[in-house]
């Protein structure tokens, strides 16, 4: 009971400390982006979509928070756990078990990377359609009087629905490809688990392992499957977060037509 309470306390303390650091960094970055947008000339803002800019900043800020938390709470602990499990299996059962573990993880990672790269284009199209729909809605509501004056509500609704249809198609492709990715990940782990059980059974028959070792191998693999399954989801979300961050940081690279300087030359006296 004391150990469980202590573990929960340290976990919450970790979240609290990380939140303070992460939120402070995100606030400063968002402020810099906001100031940079104000430093750009009028032509940039007239040619840009206000709703899309707002969504880009919001998603970029959330992306920074997710990437930082994923690295600290998921990626590094998972790498440590995989290394620890592989070492235990190599020491207790043999290098064949560790080899199967490493090979299955490598296959899992390669499959996840390949499918995720393929899925990225669907996610980009979905974001683009969402930006267009949001911009259309905001611009239409801002120009409410003009829309009402020309009795143009149906046309505006049709235009908004057109962008929503694009978002729907991209979202369906994203969901379908996600189902394929999840199925492939489960299939890879199931094959690896079956191979480990066959190896363990042969070693038991040969008298090199006991039934307890078989239970240990099974338990370690299932323990390893939890962060691996979560790691797949984290990788997909990190990819999306990086795309959102790239969109926001692209705004920071937008050059200003007029650059203000901090100091100016002293005025020249004409007398």
Secondary structure by P-SEA (a helix, b strand, c coil): caaaaaaaaaaaaaaaaaaaaaaaaaaaaaaaaaaaaaaccaaaaaaccaaaaaaaaaaaaaaaaaaaaaaaccaaaaaaaaaaaaaaaaacccaaaaaaaaaaaaaaaaaaaaaaaaaaaaaaaaaaaaaaaaaaaaaaaaaaaaaaaacaaaaaaaaaaaaaaaaaaaaaaaaaaaaaaaaaaaaaaaaaaaaaaaaaaaaaaaccccaaaaaaaaaaaaaaaaaaaaaaaaaaaaaaaaaaaaaaaaaaaccccbbbbcccccccccc
